[in-house]
Structure formats: structure tokens, C-alpha cells
Amino acid sequence: MVNRFSYTLPWLAAILLFCSPVMHAEEGRGDSPPLRVLTYNLLHDGAWSGFFESGTHLEERLDMSIQELKRLQPDVIALQEASDSRKHGNVPQRIAEALGYQMVFAPATEHIFGIGFVDRLITSAIGFKEGPAILSRYPIVGSEVYDLPRCPRRMDPRILLRAEIKAPDGSVQVFSAHTSKGDECQLQRVGELFREHRGTGRAILMGDLNTGEQSPVLTEWQKEPGFIDAFRIANPGVPGGTVWQNIQVEWPTADRRVDFIFLFDGGASGSSVVRSSRVVFDQPGRLPNGDALWPSDHRGVLAEIGTAPSGNGPTEVAIEKLTVSPVNTVRQPIRRGPNPVNPLSKINYQ
């Protein structure tokens, strides 16, 4: 018995010595899972969709979008052209309820003249309003709406929506933006508002900025320390086109990148880390008659964002290989059904 014990003891010691560093490494990792964020312009059905269909097949496209969002499982979603109309109901609310998420929705069309009761009267009369929304699987603990300047187009109201989200590893400030085409002063203001949250924790700006990355303002953002373009840092040299997709043709037509995810350094607790980013909603579905239909005239952009220990610097990133196939699977038949609005809404206007 003693001989057997003395024979096995060295082997036990060797096994423990070999395994203990691995065990300690696993125990000491403590990394939170990355935050999966997605920006997506839904393409609403038009200002007169409170009265009639405009031919964009919103109901079918909405069904496609919900199915794909369930597959992608983002933690936070920034929507643009989220609409509420007599014909289709509250679209961002329908998506939030289908996913079981919380949400905030801020109609930009309620800011036409800046006179609250007049703007509400107009949107009520036409039965349509639209603007940005933010959806989250984690609690939304606060939100704020900022009016943006209107330099070239005085009658084109645009706003910036912010939501504070209580993620498992800390608070996140999330912004959803949809700026006017070619309005550089709006982009300047968006940047100023975004910078105000530098150092408060993670801040993520997502949206349809209606301009390419060669825009003077976006070029400055790219050069600014701590201002990270998630898709570009993860995909150098890749075009990443997100517009404009003809929704009723078989082939892809999007060749310009106007939908972005920007983030700031996480502050004292660590630096923001882009683990991956890719274009999504990049395949058409099918109408019952076999015709092609794309989910929107925009692609979406998905990013996985984590944190690295402090001291790595705000622009340090860790690009990892994608863990899922970059090919979407939305080529399923599209069904039309009744408006499935749950009266127990999780909507939160603040």
C-alpha cells in the first residue's frame, strides 16, 4: 500500500502542477460577455400610410425583420424610421414586444414647428409619426431627446435619442440618430452631444447618418482619439455598403456606407474593445407569389463590443474571428397576419 502510494504521488503532483495554472486562468478571467449592438433603418411606409398602403410591403418586411432579429439576438437595437400609424400601429412597440425587450421611441415628426400642441395636432390628423427608437433586453433606466439644428432644410425635423441602459457589466449610454442628407451642422451637433458623455462609462452612437465616411465631420471623428468606428476598425478596406437597396429586385444594390456604429473609450474601468462587426439584413426574402422582397432599403450593422483592462488606450481594439456565419438566413416565405400589438406595452416615453 505504501509502495503504491509513493508510486502515484509524483504523478498526482505533476497533474496538479500542470492543471493549476489553467484553472487559475479560467477562474481569474471574469470577462463579461460582449455587448451585441445593432443599428437598422426600417424604411417606414410613408407619411400618408395612416390612410393607405404606399407599396413598401411594410407588414411583410416587418415580419422578416423580427425573424432575423430573433436569430441575431442583439442586446441593444437602434432603429431609424420607426413609425406609428393608423394602418400599421406602433412598429417599434411591435418589434419590442415580439422580442420581449424594453424600448423608448421619440417621433421626430412631433418637432416640426417646435410648438408641442400644434405638432401633435398635425401628426394626429395625418395618423402618422416616425423617428428613432432604442430597444434593449436590459433595463432602460432613463432617456432624453435632443433637437438637432436644421441648416439646409428648415421643415425637416431631426432629433437625437439617448437611452441609459443598465447592462450586466455597467451603465451604457446609447444614442440613435437619423440625420438629414448632407447636413454637416447636424452631424457636428450629434458629435458634441456624444462627446458630453465621454468618461461617464461606455457610450455608443448608432444610426443612419445619411453621409459617407469621407464626410468632413466623419473624417474628423475618425481621427479623434477614443472615437472608434466599429465596422471600419474590424473590417479595414471592406466597402460595407448599407444603401440604397431596391427592395423589389433579386440582386443587391447597396453600395454606400451611411449606417454607423461609433463608440467612445469606456473610461476608468477599461477601454472599449471591438470584437467583431458586420453588415446584416443582406439577403432578400420571398413574397407568397415568389417575388423577391428585401427587409429594408438599408442594411443593418451589428457589432460585438467588450472591454479591455484600463491602460490599453482608448483606440486599442481586439478583433476576433466571427463566431457566426456572415450569411443571413432570411430566405423564408413571408406571411401576412393581423397587427399583433400586445396591449401590455413595454414602451417608455420620457
Secondary structure, 3 states (H helix, E strand, C coil): CHHHHHHHHHHHHHHHHHHHHHHHHHHHHCCCCCEEEEEEECCCCCCCCCCCCCCCCHHHHHHHHHHHHHHHCCCEEEEEEEEEECCCEEHHHHHHHHHCCEEEECCHHHHCCCCHHHHHHHHHHHCEEEEEEEEECCCEEEEEEEECCCCCCCCCCCEEEEEEEEECCEEEEEEEEECCCCCHHHHHHHHHHHHCCCCCCEEEEEEECCCCCCCHHHHHHHHCCCCEEHHHHHCCCCCCCCECCCCCCCCCCCCECCEEEEECCCCCCCEEEEEEEEEECCCCEECCCCCEECCCCCCEEEEEEEEECCCCCCCCCCCCCCCCCCCCCCCCECCCCCCCCCCCCCECCC
